[in-house]
Amino acid sequence: MVEQFPLDRAAAAGTKFEPLWVTPSHWPRSVRNVPLNDFDHLGRDPRTMPLYWDGAALITEKRCSVVERRFAWAGVAIGVIGVAATVAQAIAAFMALPVH
């Protein structure tokens, strides 16, 4: 019978899997080391270079949602308006200087 891999540190205590849960202190507590035999599940398409796990493509990028993109464009627009207003104010202040 194959021993079930423990899903947390407490379950791994005292088993042969315990060393996989010994990780650097800055790692999240829910993350473990990957044993070398797990790399047999990892693959790569040499033409396009994406990673695959057991034949399924791994998501290696996150696309912004429509709402996130709209917020980003609104922030850019507000920034552009702010810069334009600052430049206009600087020009007006310069033009108001007395000429000697």
C-alpha positions as CSV (number, residue, x, y, z in Angstrom):
1,M,0.0,0.0,0.0
2,V,1.3,3.5,-0.9
3,E,1.6,5.9,2.0
4,Q,-0.5,9.0,1.6
5,F,1.6,12.2,1.3
6,P,0.9,14.5,4.3
7,L,-0.8,17.8,3.4
8,D,0.7,19.8,6.3
9,R,3.6,19.9,8.7
10,A,1.7,18.4,11.6
11,A,0.6,15.3,9.5
12,A,4.2,14.9,8.3
13,A,5.7,14.8,11.8
14,G,7.3,11.4,12.5
15,T,6.9,10.1,8.9
16,K,9.5,9.6,6.1
17,F,8.0,12.8,4.5
18,E,9.0,15.1,7.4
19,P,12.3,16.3,5.8
20,L,10.3,17.7,2.9
21,W,8.6,20.1,5.3
22,V,11.9,21.4,6.7
23,T,12.1,24.7,4.7
24,P,13.8,28.1,5.1
25,S,12.1,30.3,7.7
26,H,11.1,33.0,5.2
27,W,9.0,30.4,3.2
28,P,5.2,30.3,3.9
29,R,4.4,27.5,6.4
30,S,2.1,25.8,3.9
31,V,4.9,25.4,1.3
32,R,7.1,22.3,1.2
33,N,10.2,21.2,-0.8
34,V,9.6,19.2,-4.0
35,P,11.2,15.8,-4.0
36,L,13.2,14.9,-7.1
37,N,10.8,12.1,-8.2
38,D,8.0,14.7,-8.5
39,F,9.9,16.3,-11.3
40,D,8.9,13.3,-13.4
41,H,5.5,15.1,-13.7
42,L,7.0,18.3,-15.0
43,G,7.2,18.8,-18.8
44,R,7.9,21.5,-21.4
45,D,6.9,22.0,-25.0
46,P,10.2,22.8,-26.8
47,R,8.5,24.9,-29.5
48,T,6.5,27.3,-27.3
49,M,8.3,26.7,-23.9
50,P,5.3,26.6,-21.5
51,L,5.4,24.3,-18.5
52,Y,3.1,21.3,-18.0
53,W,2.3,19.3,-14.9
54,D,1.0,15.8,-15.7
55,G,0.2,17.1,-19.2
56,A,-1.8,20.1,-18.1
57,A,-0.5,23.6,-18.9
58,L,0.7,25.6,-15.8
59,I,-0.6,29.1,-15.6
60,T,2.6,31.2,-15.4
61,E,1.0,34.7,-16.0
62,K,-1.9,36.5,-14.6
63,R,-4.0,38.7,-16.8
64,C,-5.8,41.7,-15.4
65,S,-9.6,41.6,-15.4
66,V,-11.7,44.2,-17.2
67,V,-12.4,46.0,-13.9
68,E,-8.7,46.1,-13.0
69,R,-7.8,47.4,-16.4
70,R,-10.5,50.1,-16.1
71,F,-9.1,51.2,-12.7
72,A,-5.6,51.3,-14.2
73,W,-6.8,53.5,-17.1
74,A,-8.7,55.8,-14.7
75,G,-5.5,56.1,-12.7
76,V,-3.5,57.0,-15.8
77,A,-6.1,59.5,-16.9
78,I,-6.1,61.2,-13.4
79,G,-2.3,61.3,-13.5
80,V,-2.2,62.9,-16.9
81,I,-4.8,65.5,-15.9
82,G,-2.8,66.2,-12.7
83,V,0.4,66.7,-14.8
84,A,-1.4,68.9,-17.3
85,A,-2.8,71.0,-14.5
86,T,0.6,71.4,-12.9
87,V,2.2,72.5,-16.2
88,A,-0.6,75.0,-16.8
89,Q,-0.2,76.4,-13.3
90,A,3.6,76.7,-13.8
91,I,3.2,78.5,-17.1
92,A,0.6,80.9,-15.6
93,A,2.9,81.6,-12.7
94,F,5.8,82.2,-15.0
95,M,3.8,84.5,-17.2
96,A,2.7,86.5,-14.1
97,L,6.3,87.3,-13.1
98,P,7.2,91.0,-13.5
99,V,9.5,91.7,-16.4
100,H,12.4,94.0,-15.5
